[in-house]
Amino acid sequence: MAAMTIRNIPDDVHLAIQARARRNGRSAEAEVRAILEAAAGRPIAGLRMGDELAALGKALGGIELDLERPNSPMLTAEFT
């Protein structure tokens, strides 16, 4: 993989990246990689549909699902 050095980053931008990284639970370096991947049009590694759905539910204040499991026993699969 390639390496890159970026000089003369304004202090306020650096602080904003560090804060964003903390919110997303990753290092500042990992946060910058995620920002660059998104800007380049490449999907962010490790992003999963379940994570997005959970974030959506949290943003909506939670979602209650009234689910009932069937009482009948499960059938085993037979492979011949």
Phi and psi in radians as a Rosetta constraint file:
Dihedral C 1 N 2 CA 2 C 2 CIRCULARHARMONIC -1.415 0.35
Dihedral N 2 CA 2 C 2 N 3 CIRCULARHARMONIC 2.739 0.35
Dihedral C 2 N 3 CA 3 C 3 CIRCULARHARMONIC -2.090 0.35
Dihedral N 3 CA 3 C 3 N 4 CIRCULARHARMONIC 2.658 0.35
Dihedral C 3 N 4 CA 4 C 4 CIRCULARHARMONIC -2.498 0.35
Dihedral N 4 CA 4 C 4 N 5 CIRCULARHARMONIC 2.445 0.35
Dihedral C 4 N 5 CA 5 C 5 CIRCULARHARMONIC -1.978 0.35
Dihedral N 5 CA 5 C 5 N 6 CIRCULARHARMONIC 2.298 0.35
Dihedral C 5 N 6 CA 6 C 6 CIRCULARHARMONIC -2.047 0.35
Dihedral N 6 CA 6 C 6 N 7 CIRCULARHARMONIC 2.110 0.35
Dihedral C 6 N 7 CA 7 C 7 CIRCULARHARMONIC -1.811 0.35
Dihedral N 7 CA 7 C 7 N 8 CIRCULARHARMONIC 2.830 0.35
Dihedral C 7 N 8 CA 8 C 8 CIRCULARHARMONIC 1.059 0.35
Dihedral N 8 CA 8 C 8 N 9 CIRCULARHARMONIC 0.730 0.35
Dihedral C 8 N 9 CA 9 C 9 CIRCULARHARMONIC -1.363 0.35
Dihedral N 9 CA 9 C 9 N 10 CIRCULARHARMONIC 2.195 0.35
Dihedral C 9 N 10 CA 10 C 10 CIRCULARHARMONIC -1.019 0.35
Dihedral N 10 CA 10 C 10 N 11 CIRCULARHARMONIC 2.529 0.35
Dihedral C 10 N 11 CA 11 C 11 CIRCULARHARMONIC -0.992 0.35
Dihedral N 11 CA 11 C 11 N 12 CIRCULARHARMONIC -0.704 0.35
Dihedral C 11 N 12 CA 12 C 12 CIRCULARHARMONIC -1.163 0.35
Dihedral N 12 CA 12 C 12 N 13 CIRCULARHARMONIC -0.599 0.35
Dihedral C 12 N 13 CA 13 C 13 CIRCULARHARMONIC -1.196 0.35
Dihedral N 13 CA 13 C 13 N 14 CIRCULARHARMONIC -0.750 0.35
Dihedral C 13 N 14 CA 14 C 14 CIRCULARHARMONIC -1.060 0.35
Dihedral N 14 CA 14 C 14 N 15 CIRCULARHARMONIC -0.783 0.35
Dihedral C 14 N 15 CA 15 C 15 CIRCULARHARMONIC -1.116 0.35
Dihedral N 15 CA 15 C 15 N 16 CIRCULARHARMONIC -0.673 0.35
Dihedral C 15 N 16 CA 16 C 16 CIRCULARHARMONIC -1.137 0.35
Dihedral N 16 CA 16 C 16 N 17 CIRCULARHARMONIC -0.690 0.35
Dihedral C 16 N 17 CA 17 C 17 CIRCULARHARMONIC -1.165 0.35
Dihedral N 17 CA 17 C 17 N 18 CIRCULARHARMONIC -0.713 0.35
Dihedral C 17 N 18 CA 18 C 18 CIRCULARHARMONIC -1.106 0.35
Dihedral N 18 CA 18 C 18 N 19 CIRCULARHARMONIC -0.721 0.35
Dihedral C 18 N 19 CA 19 C 19 CIRCULARHARMONIC -1.143 0.35
Dihedral N 19 CA 19 C 19 N 20 CIRCULARHARMONIC -0.749 0.35
Dihedral C 19 N 20 CA 20 C 20 CIRCULARHARMONIC -1.104 0.35
Dihedral N 20 CA 20 C 20 N 21 CIRCULARHARMONIC -0.704 0.35
Dihedral C 20 N 21 CA 21 C 21 CIRCULARHARMONIC -1.084 0.35
Dihedral N 21 CA 21 C 21 N 22 CIRCULARHARMONIC -0.762 0.35
Dihedral C 21 N 22 CA 22 C 22 CIRCULARHARMONIC -1.057 0.35
Dihedral N 22 CA 22 C 22 N 23 CIRCULARHARMONIC -0.752 0.35
Dihedral C 22 N 23 CA 23 C 23 CIRCULARHARMONIC -1.079 0.35
Dihedral N 23 CA 23 C 23 N 24 CIRCULARHARMONIC -0.592 0.35
Dihedral C 23 N 24 CA 24 C 24 CIRCULARHARMONIC -1.634 0.35
Dihedral N 24 CA 24 C 24 N 25 CIRCULARHARMONIC 0.049 0.35
Dihedral C 24 N 25 CA 25 C 25 CIRCULARHARMONIC 1.197 0.35
Dihedral N 25 CA 25 C 25 N 26 CIRCULARHARMONIC 0.630 0.35
Dihedral C 25 N 26 CA 26 C 26 CIRCULARHARMONIC -2.475 0.35
Dihedral N 26 CA 26 C 26 N 27 CIRCULARHARMONIC 2.994 0.35
Dihedral C 26 N 27 CA 27 C 27 CIRCULARHARMONIC -1.276 0.35
Dihedral N 27 CA 27 C 27 N 28 CIRCULARHARMONIC 2.848 0.35
Dihedral C 27 N 28 CA 28 C 28 CIRCULARHARMONIC -1.075 0.35
Dihedral N 28 CA 28 C 28 N 29 CIRCULARHARMONIC -0.671 0.35
Dihedral C 28 N 29 CA 29 C 29 CIRCULARHARMONIC -1.111 0.35
Dihedral N 29 CA 29 C 29 N 30 CIRCULARHARMONIC -0.768 0.35
Dihedral C 29 N 30 CA 30 C 30 CIRCULARHARMONIC -1.129 0.35
Dihedral N 30 CA 30 C 30 N 31 CIRCULARHARMONIC -0.625 0.35
Dihedral C 30 N 31 CA 31 C 31 CIRCULARHARMONIC -1.133 0.35
Dihedral N 31 CA 31 C 31 N 32 CIRCULARHARMONIC -0.760 0.35
Dihedral C 31 N 32 CA 32 C 32 CIRCULARHARMONIC -1.097 0.35
Dihedral N 32 CA 32 C 32 N 33 CIRCULARHARMONIC -0.696 0.35
Dihedral C 32 N 33 CA 33 C 33 CIRCULARHARMONIC -1.058 0.35
Dihedral N 33 CA 33 C 33 N 34 CIRCULARHARMONIC -0.766 0.35
Dihedral C 33 N 34 CA 34 C 34 CIRCULARHARMONIC -1.098 0.35
Dihedral N 34 CA 34 C 34 N 35 CIRCULARHARMONIC -0.725 0.35
Dihedral C 34 N 35 CA 35 C 35 CIRCULARHARMONIC -1.097 0.35
Dihedral N 35 CA 35 C 35 N 36 CIRCULARHARMONIC -0.773 0.35
Dihedral C 35 N 36 CA 36 C 36 CIRCULARHARMONIC -1.154 0.35
Dihedral N 36 CA 36 C 36 N 37 CIRCULARHARMONIC -0.704 0.35
Dihedral C 36 N 37 CA 37 C 37 CIRCULARHARMONIC -1.100 0.35
Dihedral N 37 CA 37 C 37 N 38 CIRCULARHARMONIC -0.742 0.35
Dihedral C 37 N 38 CA 38 C 38 CIRCULARHARMONIC -1.147 0.35
Dihedral N 38 CA 38 C 38 N 39 CIRCULARHARMONIC -0.712 0.35
Dihedral C 38 N 39 CA 39 C 39 CIRCULARHARMONIC -1.169 0.35
Dihedral N 39 CA 39 C 39 N 40 CIRCULARHARMONIC -0.533 0.35
Dihedral C 39 N 40 CA 40 C 40 CIRCULARHARMONIC -1.430 0.35
Dihedral N 40 CA 40 C 40 N 41 CIRCULARHARMONIC -0.054 0.35
Dihedral C 40 N 41 CA 41 C 41 CIRCULARHARMONIC 1.485 0.35
Dihedral N 41 CA 41 C 41 N 42 CIRCULARHARMONIC 0.200 0.35
Dihedral C 41 N 42 CA 42 C 42 CIRCULARHARMONIC -1.709 0.35
Dihedral N 42 CA 42 C 42 N 43 CIRCULARHARMONIC 2.379 0.35
Dihedral C 42 N 43 CA 43 C 43 CIRCULARHARMONIC -1.100 0.35
Dihedral N 43 CA 43 C 43 N 44 CIRCULARHARMONIC 2.577 0.35
Dihedral C 43 N 44 CA 44 C 44 CIRCULARHARMONIC -1.252 0.35
Dihedral N 44 CA 44 C 44 N 45 CIRCULARHARMONIC 2.241 0.35
Dihedral C 44 N 45 CA 45 C 45 CIRCULARHARMONIC -1.072 0.35
Dihedral N 45 CA 45 C 45 N 46 CIRCULARHARMONIC 2.405 0.35
Dihedral C 45 N 46 CA 46 C 46 CIRCULARHARMONIC 1.505 0.35
Dihedral N 46 CA 46 C 46 N 47 CIRCULARHARMONIC -0.113 0.35
Dihedral C 46 N 47 CA 47 C 47 CIRCULARHARMONIC -1.334 0.35
Dihedral N 47 CA 47 C 47 N 48 CIRCULARHARMONIC 2.233 0.35
Dihedral C 47 N 48 CA 48 C 48 CIRCULARHARMONIC -2.156 0.35
Dihedral N 48 CA 48 C 48 N 49 CIRCULARHARMONIC 2.684 0.35
Dihedral C 48 N 49 CA 49 C 49 CIRCULARHARMONIC -1.012 0.35
Dihedral N 49 CA 49 C 49 N 50 CIRCULARHARMONIC -0.697 0.35
Dihedral C 49 N 50 CA 50 C 50 CIRCULARHARMONIC -1.056 0.35
Dihedral N 50 CA 50 C 50 N 51 CIRCULARHARMONIC -0.694 0.35
Dihedral C 50 N 51 CA 51 C 51 CIRCULARHARMONIC -1.088 0.35
Dihedral N 51 CA 51 C 51 N 52 CIRCULARHARMONIC -0.733 0.35
Dihedral C 51 N 52 CA 52 C 52 CIRCULARHARMONIC -1.153 0.35
Dihedral N 52 CA 52 C 52 N 53 CIRCULARHARMONIC -0.723 0.35
Dihedral C 52 N 53 CA 53 C 53 CIRCULARHARMONIC -1.163 0.35
Dihedral N 53 CA 53 C 53 N 54 CIRCULARHARMONIC -0.686 0.35
Dihedral C 53 N 54 CA 54 C 54 CIRCULARHARMONIC -1.116 0.35
Dihedral N 54 CA 54 C 54 N 55 CIRCULARHARMONIC -0.721 0.35
Dihedral C 54 N 55 CA 55 C 55 CIRCULARHARMONIC -1.121 0.35
Dihedral N 55 CA 55 C 55 N 56 CIRCULARHARMONIC -0.689 0.35
Dihedral C 55 N 56 CA 56 C 56 CIRCULARHARMONIC -1.115 0.35
Dihedral N 56 CA 56 C 56 N 57 CIRCULARHARMONIC -0.792 0.35
Dihedral C 56 N 57 CA 57 C 57 CIRCULARHARMONIC -1.063 0.35
Dihedral N 57 CA 57 C 57 N 58 CIRCULARHARMONIC -0.717 0.35
Dihedral C 57 N 58 CA 58 C 58 CIRCULARHARMONIC -1.132 0.35
Dihedral N 58 CA 58 C 58 N 59 CIRCULARHARMONIC -0.719 0.35
Dihedral C 58 N 59 CA 59 C 59 CIRCULARHARMONIC -1.123 0.35
Dihedral N 59 CA 59 C 59 N 60 CIRCULARHARMONIC -0.514 0.35
Dihedral C 59 N 60 CA 60 C 60 CIRCULARHARMONIC -1.508 0.35
Dihedral N 60 CA 60 C 60 N 61 CIRCULARHARMONIC 0.026 0.35
Dihedral C 60 N 61 CA 61 C 61 CIRCULARHARMONIC 1.538 0.35
Dihedral N 61 CA 61 C 61 N 62 CIRCULARHARMONIC 0.284 0.35
Dihedral C 61 N 62 CA 62 C 62 CIRCULARHARMONIC 1.706 0.35
Dihedral N 62 CA 62 C 62 N 63 CIRCULARHARMONIC 2.672 0.35
Dihedral C 62 N 63 CA 63 C 63 CIRCULARHARMONIC -2.306 0.35
Dihedral N 63 CA 63 C 63 N 64 CIRCULARHARMONIC 2.197 0.35
Dihedral C 63 N 64 CA 64 C 64 CIRCULARHARMONIC -1.684 0.35
Dihedral N 64 CA 64 C 64 N 65 CIRCULARHARMONIC 2.224 0.35
Dihedral C 64 N 65 CA 65 C 65 CIRCULARHARMONIC -1.969 0.35
Dihedral N 65 CA 65 C 65 N 66 CIRCULARHARMONIC 2.202 0.35
Dihedral C 65 N 66 CA 66 C 66 CIRCULARHARMONIC -1.694 0.35
Dihedral N 66 CA 66 C 66 N 67 CIRCULARHARMONIC 1.563 0.35
Dihedral C 66 N 67 CA 67 C 67 CIRCULARHARMONIC -1.940 0.35
Dihedral N 67 CA 67 C 67 N 68 CIRCULARHARMONIC 2.459 0.35
Dihedral C 67 N 68 CA 68 C 68 CIRCULARHARMONIC -2.153 0.35
Dihedral N 68 CA 68 C 68 N 69 CIRCULARHARMONIC 2.324 0.35
Dihedral C 68 N 69 CA 69 C 69 CIRCULARHARMONIC -1.478 0.35
Dihedral N 69 CA 69 C 69 N 70 CIRCULARHARMONIC 2.486 0.35
Dihedral C 69 N 70 CA 70 C 70 CIRCULARHARMONIC -1.174 0.35
Dihedral N 70 CA 70 C 70 N 71 CIRCULARHARMONIC 2.570 0.35
Dihedral C 70 N 71 CA 71 C 71 CIRCULARHARMONIC -1.470 0.35
Dihedral N 71 CA 71 C 71 N 72 CIRCULARHARMONIC -0.205 0.35
Dihedral C 71 N 72 CA 72 C 72 CIRCULARHARMONIC -1.282 0.35
Dihedral N 72 CA 72 C 72 N 73 CIRCULARHARMONIC 2.563 0.35
Dihedral C 72 N 73 CA 73 C 73 CIRCULARHARMONIC -1.188 0.35
Dihedral N 73 CA 73 C 73 N 74 CIRCULARHARMONIC 2.634 0.35
Dihedral C 73 N 74 CA 74 C 74 CIRCULARHARMONIC -1.341 0.35
Dihedral N 74 CA 74 C 74 N 75 CIRCULARHARMONIC 2.550 0.35
Dihedral C 74 N 75 CA 75 C 75 CIRCULARHARMONIC -1.581 0.35
Dihedral N 75 CA 75 C 75 N 76 CIRCULARHARMONIC 2.497 0.35
Dihedral C 75 N 76 CA 76 C 76 CIRCULARHARMONIC -1.471 0.35
Dihedral N 76 CA 76 C 76 N 77 CIRCULARHARMONIC 2.600 0.35
Dihedral C 76 N 77 CA 77 C 77 CIRCULARHARMONIC -1.399 0.35
Dihedral N 77 CA 77 C 77 N 78 CIRCULARHARMONIC 2.503 0.35
Dihedral C 77 N 78 CA 78 C 78 CIRCULARHARMONIC -2.064 0.35
Dihedral N 78 CA 78 C 78 N 79 CIRCULARHARMONIC 2.212 0.35
Dihedral C 78 N 79 CA 79 C 79 CIRCULARHARMONIC -1.985 0.35
Dihedral N 79 CA 79 C 79 N 80 CIRCULARHARMONIC 2.162 0.35
